[in-house]
Amino acid sequence: MSKTTDTDTMLTVRQIADEANVHPQTVRRWIEGGELPASRFGSGPQPPIRVQMSDWAAFKSSSEVAT
């Protein structure tokens, strides 16, 4: 089994929203608008969305998100 690094860590929409002090729908808009890369995991009509920590860090540094 490989070690997990910070860049491998996956964050939920809620975790990002809490850190950025925004509503989860705002995070979903960033994702849907292509500003924040994300992936869906699982199956079903709405599998959970996850964002890599490295993508979140890059988004924070390139935008005016106050964290």
QUIBELWO-V147018 format. One record per residue. N is the residue number from 1. RES is the residue in one small letter. PHI is phi in degrees with one decimal (NA if undefined). PSI is psi as a letter, one per 40 degrees, with the letter a starting at -180 (999 if undefined). D_LAST is the distance of its C-alpha to the last C-alpha in Angstrom with 1 decimal. Layout:
# QUIBELWO-V147018
n->N res->RES phi->PHI psi->PSI d_last->D_LAST
n->N res->RES phi->PHI psi->PSI d_last->D_LAST
This chain:
# QUIBELWO-V147018
n->1 res->m phi->NA psi->h d_last->32.9
n->2 res->s phi->-89.1 psi->i d_last->30.2
n->3 res->k phi->-75.2 psi->i d_last->27.3
n->4 res->t phi->-93.1 psi->h d_last->23.9
n->5 res->t phi->-103.9 psi->i d_last->21.4
n->6 res->d phi->-58.6 psi->d d_last->17.6
n->7 res->t phi->-73.6 psi->e d_last->18.3
n->8 res->d phi->-89.8 psi->e d_last->20.5
n->9 res->t phi->-66.1 psi->h d_last->18.2
n->10 res->m phi->-103.7 psi->h d_last->17.8
n->11 res->l phi->-110.2 psi->i d_last->15.0
n->12 res->t phi->-87.7 psi->i d_last->15.9
n->13 res->v phi->-58.5 psi->d d_last->14.8
n->14 res->r phi->-62.7 psi->d d_last->14.1
n->15 res->q phi->-61.8 psi->d d_last->11.9
n->16 res->i phi->-66.6 psi->d d_last->9.7
n->17 res->a phi->-59.5 psi->d d_last->9.9
n->18 res->d phi->-62.9 psi->d d_last->9.2
n->19 res->e phi->-67.1 psi->d d_last->5.9
n->20 res->a phi->-87.2 psi->e d_last->5.0
n->21 res->n phi->57.0 psi->f d_last->7.2
n->22 res->v phi->-130.4 psi->i d_last->9.9
n->23 res->h phi->-74.3 psi->i d_last->13.5
n->24 res->p phi->-54.2 psi->d d_last->14.7
n->25 res->q phi->-64.5 psi->d d_last->17.0
n->26 res->t phi->-63.2 psi->d d_last->14.5
n->27 res->v phi->-62.9 psi->d d_last->13.5
n->28 res->r phi->-61.6 psi->d d_last->17.3
n->29 res->r phi->-65.8 psi->d d_last->17.9
n->30 res->w phi->-60.3 psi->d d_last->15.7
n->31 res->i phi->-68.3 psi->d d_last->17.9
n->32 res->e phi->-62.9 psi->d d_last->21.1
n->33 res->g phi->-81.3 psi->e d_last->20.6
n->34 res->g phi->82.5 psi->e d_last->20.4
n->35 res->e phi->-77.6 psi->d d_last->17.1
n->36 res->l phi->-125.1 psi->h d_last->15.7
n->37 res->p phi->-64.8 psi->i d_last->18.5
n->38 res->a phi->-153.0 psi->i d_last->19.3
n->39 res->s phi->-133.6 psi->i d_last->22.5
n->40 res->r phi->-103.1 psi->h d_last->24.4
n->41 res->f phi->-121.1 psi->h d_last->26.1
n->42 res->g phi->102.7 psi->a d_last->29.2
n->43 res->s phi->-131.2 psi->i d_last->31.8
n->44 res->g phi->105.8 psi->a d_last->32.6
n->45 res->p phi->-66.7 psi->d d_last->31.8
n->46 res->q phi->-140.3 psi->g d_last->28.0
n->47 res->p phi->-63.7 psi->i d_last->26.9
n->48 res->p phi->-62.2 psi->i d_last->23.4
n->49 res->i phi->-94.7 psi->h d_last->20.7
n->50 res->r phi->-132.8 psi->i d_last->18.9
n->51 res->v phi->-123.1 psi->h d_last->16.5
n->52 res->q phi->-68.5 psi->i d_last->16.9
n->53 res->m phi->-57.6 psi->d d_last->14.0
n->54 res->s phi->-64.8 psi->d d_last->15.2
n->55 res->d phi->-68.2 psi->d d_last->15.0
n->56 res->w phi->-65.7 psi->d d_last->11.4
n->57 res->a phi->-62.7 psi->d d_last->10.6
n->58 res->a phi->-64.9 psi->d d_last->13.0
n->59 res->f phi->-63.1 psi->d d_last->11.6
n->60 res->k phi->-60.0 psi->d d_last->8.1
n->61 res->s phi->-73.5 psi->d d_last->10.3
n->62 res->s phi->-101.7 psi->e d_last->12.7
n->63 res->s phi->-129.6 psi->a d_last->11.0
n->64 res->e phi->-98.8 psi->f d_last->9.3
n->65 res->v phi->-74.5 psi->h d_last->6.2
n->66 res->a phi->-92.6 psi->h d_last->3.8
n->67 res->t phi->-120.7 psi->999 d_last->0.0
